[in-house]
Amino acid sequence: MKDKVVTLGAPRTGFTLLSSIITELILYKNGNFSKSKERFISDTAIQIASIYLKNEFMDFFKDRIDIDNYIYNGEFDLLVGGPKWINPQNYDECVVRKYLGVKDEGDFTFLLYLPKSALEFNQVVHSHYNPKIWVEDSYYEKYLKFASIRNPMGTLNSSLFTINAITSEYITKYMQDFDEEDLREKMALYKSTDLNMFKGLVDWLKSYFEEFIPVKDKYEIVSWEEIIATPVETILRVASSLEIEIPKEDAQKLWDKLDHRNLLEYHNFNYRKGGGVVGEWKQRFTNHHLKILEDAGFNKYLEMFGYEKISYVDESEYTPYQKRVASYIEKGEVCNEIEDENLFIFNWNKSNIAQTSHKFDRFERTGDIQIERSALNDKKVAVDFGDYAHSKIALVQEILSAYEGEFDANENKKRFYESVISKASEEEIKRVDNRFEKIETLKREIDGE
């Protein structure tokens, strides 16, 4: 069995679904995550650092805001939770992006720089970025590489309707009664009629394709469409590549666990109910959007990956949605029916959009943190957060390095325990204690006792 795997894919291409299929297959084969004892120890460092950093971030805001207005989704609590990639300037580092918001004050993204071995906390190393690096870096030479792909039209259409993690957190905390599909449509109307934003999404995806195409033969490509149309057969094909034998009936059971479900723990709106329909973009895009895509050279990508080339629509056959979008575009207006300013700011595409598309406050890297894009009303808050977090992440680096190589469970527990428990909940402390009990057992096994 091959259990060293990298999964790559642009957002909204079936990336999470493919990663989940691979993870479930490895679990099926082994009954657990099949990590080495040494890896379990280093993963414990990530768990400890995660608890420490999450509580330190919250502590920073306690003295500055009503803490009930603090917005930070649980998907980011884990040290490696969030979009991640290898640092193009230093292949020994990985970069993890986090999102943080303050109700009525705006939000910002920031980057953490960590040892790239931290990416192995997940059974399947996965990323949306830099397809070339995963091929060039000798560290991943023996990793089996998969890539998710989807009709670019469907990918972009999904991006218009998406609700990101920080928006999900805001909705969960503050919106008790709302129509999810109505909210998604209002968001899509804005992104569809703001052609500058649409171009930003197109440009990001174009840059991804331009880097992926030269190395695409190094990846086993699995399309979102084939997963949806023939899930069991696709699972069997992926299993074969992983050298895992699985009967067809068990592949069906595996698919039943994943089919049309939200696959994230804390992001409550990652899955769009009623979405994921092949060809839905044909009822959403107008000829204005198709022209942008054609001018950006997307026919090349469509043809290369087996999708039909761009064909303009008879405007007399526009759907009511398309007619509405077209009327705004032709008047040079943007449709913004999102009355809640927090929703509008939080759900702005900040990751899969070209960096030059819109203006944000940007900051240089300081140590192992960088405030990437800030839409906070008070610029100083982002600056102060970066200064505050700098020393905290320095301790995180100490924790991670202390749990590699020569390891003394008692010494390391004593060294960092107070830093973790000072602001931790009983549940978090129990989690750390349980892992240390397991470590002590593993240590005896490693030493041959």
C-alpha positions in Angstrom: 0.0 0.0 0.0 1.1 3.5 -0.8 0.3 5.8 2.1 2.5 8.8 1.4 0.2 10.9 -0.7 0.0 14.5 -1.9 -3.4 15.8 -3.1 -3.4 19.1 -5.1 -6.4 21.0 -6.5 -7.8 24.5 -6.9 -10.6 25.3 -4.5 -14.1 24.2 -5.6 -12.7 21.3 -7.8 -13.7 18.4 -5.6 -10.4 18.8 -3.8 -11.8 18.1 -0.3 -13.9 15.2 -1.6 -10.9 13.5 -3.3 -8.7 14.0 -0.2 -11.5 12.5 1.9 -11.7 9.5 -0.4 -8.0 8.8 -0.2 -8.0 9.2 3.6 -10.9 6.8 4.0 -9.2 4.3 1.8 -6.1 4.4 3.9 -8.2 4.1 7.0 -10.0 1.1 5.4 -6.8 -0.6 4.8 -5.2 0.0 8.2 -8.1 0.6 10.6 -6.3 3.8 11.8 -4.1 6.5 10.5 -1.1 4.1 10.4 1.3 6.8 11.5 4.7 5.8 13.0 5.3 6.2 16.7 7.8 9.0 16.0 5.1 10.8 13.9 2.6 10.5 16.7 5.0 12.2 19.0 5.6 15.1 16.6 1.9 15.3 16.0 1.4 15.8 19.8 3.6 18.9 19.5 1.2 20.3 16.9 -1.8 19.6 19.1 -0.1 21.4 22.0 1.0 24.3 19.9 -2.6 24.5 18.4 -4.2 24.9 21.9 -1.6 27.4 23.0 -1.8 29.6 19.9 -5.6 29.6 19.7 -5.9 30.8 23.3 -3.2 33.4 22.8 -4.9 34.9 19.8 -8.1 35.2 21.7 -6.3 36.7 24.6 -5.0 39.5 22.4 -8.5 40.6 21.5 -10.0 40.3 25.0 -8.5 43.7 26.0 -9.5 45.4 22.8 -13.0 44.3 21.9 -16.1 42.7 23.2 -14.9 39.1 22.9 -18.3 38.1 21.6 -17.5 40.0 18.4 -14.4 37.8 17.8 -14.8 35.6 14.7 -12.4 32.7 14.3 -13.7 29.4 12.8 -12.7 26.2 14.5 -11.2 24.9 11.2 -8.3 27.3 12.0 -7.8 26.2 15.6 -5.4 23.4 14.5 -2.0 24.8 13.8 -2.1 23.5 10.2 -5.8 24.3 9.8 -6.4 26.4 6.8 -5.1 26.7 3.2 -1.4 25.6 3.1 1.5 25.3 0.7 5.3 25.0 0.5 7.0 28.4 0.7 8.4 29.0 -2.8 11.3 31.0 -1.3 12.2 28.2 1.1 11.2 24.6 0.5 12.0 23.7 4.1 9.0 25.8 5.2 5.2 25.5 4.8 2.8 28.4 4.9 -0.6 28.2 6.5 -3.2 30.9 5.9 -5.6 31.9 8.7 -8.7 34.2 8.7 -9.7 36.3 11.6 -12.6 38.8 11.9 -14.1 41.3 14.3 -17.8 42.0 14.0 -18.4 45.6 12.8 -14.6 46.1 12.4 -13.6 44.0 9.4 -11.3 41.1 9.0 -7.8 40.1 7.9 -5.8 37.1 6.7 -2.4 36.2 8.1 0.2 33.6 7.3 2.1 31.3 9.6 5.5 29.9 8.6 6.2 26.4 10.0 8.5 23.5 9.3 7.0 21.7 6.3 7.0 18.4 8.2 3.9 19.9 10.0 1.9 19.2 6.8 2.2 15.5 7.6 -0.2 15.9 10.6 -2.9 15.1 8.0 -2.8 11.6 6.6 -2.9 13.1 3.2 -0.7 16.1 2.5 -2.9 18.5 0.6 -2.7 22.0 -0.9 -4.3 24.4 -3.4 -1.1 26.0 -4.4 2.2 25.6 -6.4 1.7 22.4 -8.3 5.3 22.6 -9.7 6.9 22.7 -6.2 5.5 19.3 -5.1 7.1 17.8 -8.2 10.5 19.6 -7.9 11.0 19.1 -4.2 12.9 15.9 -3.6 11.3 15.5 -0.2 8.1 14.5 -2.0 9.7 12.3 -4.6 8.3 9.1 -3.3 4.8 10.5 -2.6 2.0 9.4 -4.9 0.5 12.6 -6.3 -3.2 13.2 -7.1 -4.8 16.3 -8.5 -8.5 17.2 -8.6 -9.9 18.9 -11.7 -13.2 20.3 -12.6 -14.7 22.2 -15.6 -13.3 25.7 -14.9 -16.8 27.1 -15.6 -18.2 25.0 -12.7 -15.2 25.9 -10.5 -15.8 29.6 -11.0 -19.6 29.3 -10.7 -19.1 27.5 -7.4 -16.8 30.3 -6.2 -19.6 32.8 -6.8 -21.9 31.0 -4.4 -19.4 29.9 -1.8 -19.6 30.7 1.9 -16.2 30.8 3.5 -15.2 29.6 7.0 -15.2 33.0 8.7 -18.7 33.8 7.2 -19.9 30.4 8.4 -18.7 31.3 11.9 -20.5 34.7 11.8 -23.7 33.1 10.5 -23.6 30.4 13.3 -23.1 33.0 16.0 -25.4 35.8 14.9 -28.0 34.6 12.4 -30.7 32.4 13.9 -33.2 32.6 11.1 -32.1 33.0 7.5 -32.6 31.6 4.0 -29.2 30.0 3.0 -29.9 29.8 -0.7 -31.2 33.3 -0.8 -28.1 34.5 0.9 -25.8 32.6 -1.5 -27.7 34.0 -4.5 -27.3 37.6 -3.2 -23.5 36.9 -2.8 -23.4 35.4 -6.3 -25.3 38.4 -7.8 -22.7 40.8 -6.3 -19.7 38.7 -7.6 -21.3 38.2 -11.0 -22.1 41.9 -11.6 -18.7 43.2 -10.2 -16.7 42.2 -13.3 -13.5 43.3 -11.6 -14.1 40.7 -8.9 -15.0 38.1 -11.5 -11.8 38.9 -13.4 -9.8 38.4 -10.2 -11.3 34.9 -9.8 -10.5 34.1 -13.4 -7.0 35.4 -13.2 -6.2 33.3 -10.1 -7.5 30.2 -11.8 -5.6 31.0 -15.0 -2.3 31.3 -13.0 -3.0 27.9 -11.3 -3.6 26.2 -14.7 -0.4 27.8 -16.2 1.7 26.3 -13.4 -0.2 23.0 -13.3 -0.2 22.1 -17.0 3.6 21.7 -17.4 3.6 19.1 -14.6 0.2 17.6 -15.0 1.6 14.2 -16.1 3.2 13.8 -12.7 -0.2 13.7 -11.1 -3.0 11.2 -11.3 -5.9 13.4 -12.2 -9.4 12.7 -10.8 -12.2 14.9 -12.0 -15.1 16.1 -9.9 -17.5 15.1 -12.7 -16.3 11.5 -12.7 -16.6 11.3 -8.9 -20.2 12.6 -9.1 -21.2 10.5 -12.1 -19.4 7.2 -11.3 -18.3 7.4 -7.6 -17.8 3.7 -6.9 -15.7 3.1 -10.1 -13.7 6.2 -9.3 -13.0 5.0 -5.8 -11.9 1.6 -7.1 -9.5 3.4 -9.5 -8.0 5.5 -6.8 -7.7 2.5 -4.5 -5.8 0.6 -7.3 -3.3 3.5 -7.6 -2.8 3.3 -3.8 -2.4 -0.5 -4.1 -5.4 -1.1 -1.8 -7.8 -3.9 -2.6 -11.4 -3.1 -1.7 -14.6 -4.9 -2.8 -17.1 -3.0 -4.8 -19.7 -3.2 -2.0 -17.2 -1.7 0.5 -16.4 1.1 -2.0 -20.1 1.8 -2.1 -20.2 2.0 1.7 -17.3 4.4 1.6 -19.1 6.6 -0.9 -22.2 6.6 1.2 -20.2 8.2 4.1 -19.1 11.1 1.8 -21.9 11.5 -0.7 -23.5 15.0 -0.6 -22.2 15.8 2.9 -20.3 18.6 4.5 -16.9 17.1 5.0 -15.6 19.7 7.4 -16.1 19.7 11.2 -16.6 23.4 12.0 -17.3 25.0 8.6 -21.1 24.5 8.6 -21.7 25.9 5.1 -18.9 24.3 3.1 -21.4 22.2 1.3 -24.1 24.0 -0.7 -27.4 22.1 -0.5 -28.8 21.7 -4.0 -25.5 22.8 -5.5 -22.8 20.7 -7.3 -24.9 20.3 -10.4 -22.9 19.6 -13.5 -23.5 22.4 -16.0 -25.2 24.8 -13.6 -23.0 27.6 -14.9 -24.9 27.6 -18.2 -27.9 29.0 -16.3 -25.7 31.6 -14.4 -23.0 33.0 -16.7 -23.8 35.7 -19.2 -22.0 36.4 -22.5 -20.1 39.1 -20.5 -18.5 36.4 -18.4 -17.9 34.1 -21.3 -16.0 36.8 -23.1 -13.8 37.4 -20.1 -13.0 33.7 -20.0 -12.4 33.5 -23.8 -10.1 36.5 -23.6 -8.2 34.9 -20.8 -7.5 31.9 -23.0 -9.7 29.4 -21.2 -10.6 27.5 -24.3 -7.1 26.0 -24.1 -7.8 24.6 -20.6 -11.3 23.4 -21.5 -10.0 21.5 -24.5 -7.0 20.1 -22.7 -9.0 18.5 -19.9 -11.8 17.3 -22.2 -14.5 19.9 -21.6 -16.5 21.7 -24.3 -15.1 25.0 -25.5 -16.9 28.3 -24.9 -20.1 28.8 -26.8 -22.0 32.1 -26.5 -25.6 32.0 -25.4 -28.6 33.3 -27.3 -29.5 36.2 -25.0 -33.2 35.7 -25.7 -32.8 32.3 -23.9 -31.2 33.8 -20.8 -32.7 32.5 -17.5 -34.3 35.1 -15.2 -31.0 35.1 -13.2 -28.9 35.8 -16.3 -31.3 38.5 -17.5 -31.0 40.2 -14.1 -27.2 40.0 -14.1 -26.9 41.2 -17.6 -29.1 44.2 -16.9 -26.8 45.4 -14.1 -23.6 44.8 -16.2 -25.0 46.7 -19.2 -25.9 49.7 -16.9 -22.4 49.6 -15.4 -23.9 48.9 -12.0 -23.1 46.3 -9.3 -25.9 44.5 -7.6 -25.4 44.5 -3.8 -28.4 43.3 -1.9 -26.4 42.1 1.1 -27.7 44.4 3.8 -25.4 43.0 6.6 -22.0 44.7 6.1 -20.2 42.0 8.1 -21.5 39.3 5.8 -20.3 41.4 2.8 -16.8 41.9 4.1 -16.3 38.5 5.6 -17.4 36.6 2.5 -15.2 38.6 0.1 -13.0 36.1 -1.8 -9.5 36.7 -0.3 -7.7 33.5 -1.2 -8.6 32.4 -4.7 -8.5 35.8 -6.2 -5.6 37.5 -8.0 -3.6 39.7 -5.5 -3.8 42.8 -7.7 -7.6 42.6 -8.1 -8.6 44.7 -5.1 -6.9 46.9 -2.5 -6.2 45.6 1.0 -3.7 46.7 3.6 -0.7 44.5 3.1 2.3 44.0 5.4 5.7 42.3 5.2 6.7 39.1 7.0 7.9 39.6 10.5 9.6 36.5 11.9 7.2 33.6 11.2 4.1 35.6 10.7 2.8 37.9 8.0 -0.4 39.9 8.0 -1.4 39.2 4.4 -4.5 41.2 3.5 -6.4 43.4 6.0 -9.8 44.9 5.6 -9.9 46.1 9.2 -11.2 49.6 9.9 -8.3 50.2 12.3 -5.1 49.4 10.5 -3.2 49.5 13.8 -5.0 46.4 15.1 -3.5 44.3 12.4 0.0 45.8 13.1 -0.3 45.2 16.9 -1.6 41.6 16.3 1.4 40.8 14.2 3.8 42.2 16.8 2.0 40.3 19.6 1.8 37.0 17.7 5.5 37.1 16.7 6.8 36.0 20.1 4.0 33.5 20.5 4.9 31.8 17.3 8.5 31.7 18.4 7.4 29.5 21.3 5.4 27.3 18.8 8.6 26.8 16.9 10.4 25.7 20.1 7.6 23.3 20.8 7.8 21.7 17.3 11.5 21.4 17.3 11.6 19.9 20.8 9.4 17.0 19.7 11.6 15.9 16.9 14.7 13.7 17.1 15.8 12.9 20.6 12.7 13.0 22.8 12.1 13.0 26.6 8.4 12.9 27.3 8.7 14.1 30.9 11.1 16.9 30.1 9.1 18.2 27.2 5.9 18.0 29.1 7.3 20.0 32.0 9.0 22.5 29.6 5.8 23.5 27.8 2.9 22.4 29.9 2.4 25.6 31.8 2.3 27.6 28.6 -0.5 25.4 27.3 -2.7 25.1 30.4 -2.6 28.7 31.6 -5.5 29.6 29.3 -6.7 26.1 28.2 -10.1 24.6 29.0 -10.5 21.3 30.9 -11.3 19.5 27.7 -8.1 20.8 26.1 -5.9 19.9 29.1 -7.4 16.4 29.1 -6.6 16.1 25.4 -2.9 16.9 26.1 -2.8 14.5 29.1 -4.2 11.7 27.1 -1.6 12.2 24.3 1.2 12.2 26.9 -0.1 8.9 28.3 0.1 7.4 24.8 3.5 9.0 24.3 5.0 7.3 27.4 3.8 4.0 26.1 5.2 4.6 22.6 8.5 5.8 24.1 8.9 2.5 26.0 8.1 0.6 22.8 10.7 2.7 20.8 13.3 2.0 23.5 12.5 -1.7 23.4 11.4 -1.9 27.0 
